[in-house]
Amino acid sequence: MTTVSAIAECDVLIVGAGIVGLAHAAEAQRRGLTVLIIDRDSRAVGASVQNFGHCCITAQSGDLLELAHVARERWLHFSEVAGFWSTTSGALAVARSGEELAVLDELSASRERGEVELVGASGALQLLSRDDGDAPSGGPRILGGALLRDDVRVDPREAVGTLAGWLGAQPGVTVWWRTSYLGSSGDGDDRLVRTSRGAVRAARTIVCAGHNLDYLYPDVAAEFAIERCGLQMALIEAPGGRRISPAVLTGTSMLRYPAFSETAAAGELRSTMLSEHGDLVSIGANVMFTQRPDGSIIAGDSHVYDQTLDAFTTEATSELLLRSVGEVLGVDEVRVVERWQGVYASSSRQPYLAVEVAPNVTAVSITSGVGMTISFGVAVRTLDDLV
């Protein structure tokens, strides 16, 4: 791609080709607007591809649950039209204590029939097995669980890139890779966006820079207490070639996702976790995993928070997470294929941010680790407010 000599024009300019940016681009295109997507890299390499590919619908509550259900419909639509893999096999929340069972029982009672389906130990173990014809597999401490009906999974390493390619091929949509956002100037129809490839006249600009918002608008990032969350993750081989259809959550997940953590029973679970599994609590663990179409399993994760994250990971943390995943799978050890540090935007003040940072410029960032879950829903709301 060469530098643009003439001033390009579009209705909506999207900064960032991660899932937040692509969701907004897709929604703008759906409404018949011309769209230019710019990204400083040659493909998405950030939070959207570093995590589990789990659209964690059922574990949300309130406004986030509403956004998640909108996003669910969009994911399935774009999976079909863009041609990337998705599955509606739900998620399995595994219970290995009476306190965890109590949380699941309370959540199930609060939702419509079938949305949170309680299963016994044998049912949970079967869902962790290779297929319906195999003997149940899983950790001996598993007492039961709940199948979260509405959850969706995609392969994060495929879905985001495929969606970007599909969008770039649609009429009225252009993608400029290796292009940096340098700010904007002017007013009204004369508002110009400066990029490393030249100026663009855009009626609206939506900045979807995730945790890097502080590089562009540091005062806004500070006002909304946005920082970076670092995760230790791993890709492991499936024990014995096992196939596991749902995403798998555990008791640590029940302390992180609002539908679980807002139950009355969660208080007792939190106390038990602190006293019996303080090592997991100390690393901010969310022991969970998802299986990719090729059979490999994305496993994690820990959480640390800071304005700037060190590049170094802690082997003791990785070993604890992998041992915990192995306990759920019922194996003594797992074989690691890859390790990495994931990073996403986080804030203790709000689950997501959509704020005007300059005339006709809106910054959008998901700040609660659920970008894959709610981005499409947030995009609908953002475009409703802007157009």
HUJO-V444839 format. One record per residue. RES is the residue in three letters. SS is DSSP state (helix for helix, strand for strand, loop for the rest). Layout:
# HUJO-V444839
((RES & SS) (RES & SS))
This chain:
# HUJO-V444839
((MET & loop) (THR & loop) (THR & loop) (VAL & loop) (SER & loop) (ALA & loop) (ILE & loop) (ALA & strand) (GLU & strand) (CYS & strand) (ASP & strand) (VAL & strand) (LEU & strand) (ILE & strand) (VAL & strand) (GLY & loop) (ALA & loop) (GLY & loop) (ILE & helix) (VAL & helix) (GLY & helix) (LEU & helix) (ALA & helix) (HIS & helix) (ALA & helix) (ALA & helix) (GLU & helix) (ALA & helix) (GLN & helix) (ARG & helix) (ARG & loop) (GLY & loop) (LEU & loop) (THR & loop) (VAL & strand) (LEU & strand) (ILE & strand) (ILE & strand) (ASP & loop) (ARG & loop) (ASP & loop) (SER & loop) (ARG & loop) (ALA & loop) (VAL & loop) (GLY & loop) (ALA & helix) (SER & helix) (VAL & helix) (GLN & helix) (ASN & loop) (PHE & loop) (GLY & loop) (HIS & strand) (CYS & strand) (CYS & loop) (ILE & loop) (THR & loop) (ALA & loop) (GLN & loop) (SER & loop) (GLY & helix) (ASP & helix) (LEU & helix) (LEU & helix) (GLU & helix) (LEU & helix) (ALA & helix) (HIS & helix) (VAL & helix) (ALA & helix) (ARG & helix) (GLU & helix) (ARG & helix) (TRP & helix) (LEU & helix) (HIS & helix) (PHE & helix) (SER & helix) (GLU & helix) (VAL & helix) (ALA & helix) (GLY & helix) (PHE & loop) (TRP & loop) (SER & strand) (THR & strand) (THR & loop) (SER & loop) (GLY & loop) (ALA & strand) (LEU & strand) (ALA & strand) (VAL & strand) (ALA & strand) (ARG & loop) (SER & loop) (GLY & helix) (GLU & helix) (GLU & helix) (LEU & helix) (ALA & helix) (VAL & helix) (LEU & helix) (ASP & helix) (GLU & helix) (LEU & helix) (SER & helix) (ALA & helix) (SER & helix) (ARG & loop) (GLU & loop) (ARG & loop) (GLY & loop) (GLU & loop) (VAL & strand) (GLU & strand) (LEU & strand) (VAL & strand) (GLY & strand) (ALA & helix) (SER & helix) (GLY & helix) (ALA & helix) (LEU & helix) (GLN & helix) (LEU & helix) (LEU & loop) (SER & loop) (ARG & loop) (ASP & loop) (ASP & loop) (GLY & loop) (ASP & loop) (ALA & loop) (PRO & loop) (SER & loop) (GLY & loop) (GLY & loop) (PRO & loop) (ARG & loop) (ILE & loop) (LEU & loop) (GLY & strand) (GLY & strand) (ALA & strand) (LEU & strand) (LEU & strand) (ARG & loop) (ASP & loop) (ASP & loop) (VAL & strand) (ARG & strand) (VAL & strand) (ASP & loop) (PRO & helix) (ARG & helix) (GLU & helix) (ALA & helix) (VAL & helix) (GLY & helix) (THR & helix) (LEU & helix) (ALA & helix) (GLY & helix) (TRP & helix) (LEU & helix) (GLY & helix) (ALA & loop) (GLN & loop) (PRO & loop) (GLY & loop) (VAL & strand) (THR & strand) (VAL & strand) (TRP & strand) (TRP & loop) (ARG & loop) (THR & loop) (SER & loop) (TYR & strand) (LEU & strand) (GLY & strand) (SER & strand) (SER & strand) (GLY & loop) (ASP & loop) (GLY & helix) (ASP & helix) (ASP & helix) (ARG & loop) (LEU & strand) (VAL & strand) (ARG & strand) (THR & strand) (SER & loop) (ARG & loop) (GLY & strand) (ALA & strand) (VAL & strand) (ARG & strand) (ALA & strand) (ALA & strand) (ARG & strand) (THR & strand) (ILE & strand) (VAL & strand) (CYS & loop) (ALA & loop) (GLY & helix) (HIS & helix) (ASN & helix) (LEU & helix) (ASP & helix) (TYR & helix) (LEU & helix) (TYR & loop) (PRO & helix) (ASP & helix) (VAL & helix) (ALA & helix) (ALA & helix) (GLU & helix) (PHE & loop) (ALA & loop) (ILE & loop) (GLU & strand) (ARG & strand) (CYS & strand) (GLY & strand) (LEU & strand) (GLN & strand) (MET & strand) (ALA & strand) (LEU & strand) (ILE & strand) (GLU & loop) (ALA & loop) (PRO & helix) (GLY & helix) (GLY & helix) (ARG & loop) (ARG & loop) (ILE & loop) (SER & loop) (PRO & loop) (ALA & strand) (VAL & strand) (LEU & strand) (THR & loop) (GLY & helix) (THR & helix) (SER & helix) (MET & helix) (LEU & loop) (ARG & loop) (TYR & loop) (PRO & helix) (ALA & helix) (PHE & helix) (SER & helix) (GLU & loop) (THR & loop) (ALA & loop) (ALA & loop) (ALA & helix) (GLY & helix) (GLU & helix) (LEU & helix) (ARG & helix) (SER & helix) (THR & helix) (MET & helix) (LEU & helix) (SER & helix) (GLU & helix) (HIS & loop) (GLY & helix) (ASP & helix) (LEU & helix) (VAL & helix) (SER & helix) (ILE & loop) (GLY & loop) (ALA & loop) (ASN & loop) (VAL & loop) (MET & strand) (PHE & strand) (THR & strand) (GLN & strand) (ARG & loop) (PRO & loop) (ASP & loop) (GLY & loop) (SER & loop) (ILE & strand) (ILE & strand) (ALA & strand) (GLY & strand) (ASP & loop) (SER & loop) (HIS & loop) (VAL & strand) (TYR & strand) (ASP & strand) (GLN & loop) (THR & loop) (LEU & loop) (ASP & loop) (ALA & loop) (PHE & loop) (THR & loop) (THR & loop) (GLU & helix) (ALA & helix) (THR & helix) (SER & helix) (GLU & helix) (LEU & helix) (LEU & helix) (LEU & helix) (ARG & helix) (SER & helix) (VAL & helix) (GLY & helix) (GLU & helix) (VAL & helix) (LEU & helix) (GLY & loop) (VAL & loop) (ASP & loop) (GLU & loop) (VAL & loop) (ARG & loop) (VAL & strand) (VAL & strand) (GLU & strand) (ARG & strand) (TRP & strand) (GLN & strand) (GLY & strand) (VAL & strand) (TYR & strand) (ALA & strand) (SER & strand) (SER & loop) (SER & loop) (ARG & loop) (GLN & loop) (PRO & loop) (TYR & strand) (LEU & strand) (ALA & strand) (VAL & strand) (GLU & strand) (VAL & strand) (ALA & strand) (PRO & loop) (ASN & loop) (VAL & strand) (THR & strand) (ALA & strand) (VAL & strand) (SER & strand) (ILE & strand) (THR & loop) (SER & strand) (GLY & loop) (VAL & loop) (GLY & helix) (MET & helix) (THR & helix) (ILE & helix) (SER & helix) (PHE & helix) (GLY & helix) (VAL & helix) (ALA & helix) (VAL & helix) (ARG & helix) (THR & helix) (LEU & helix) (ASP & helix) (ASP & helix) (LEU & helix) (VAL & loop))
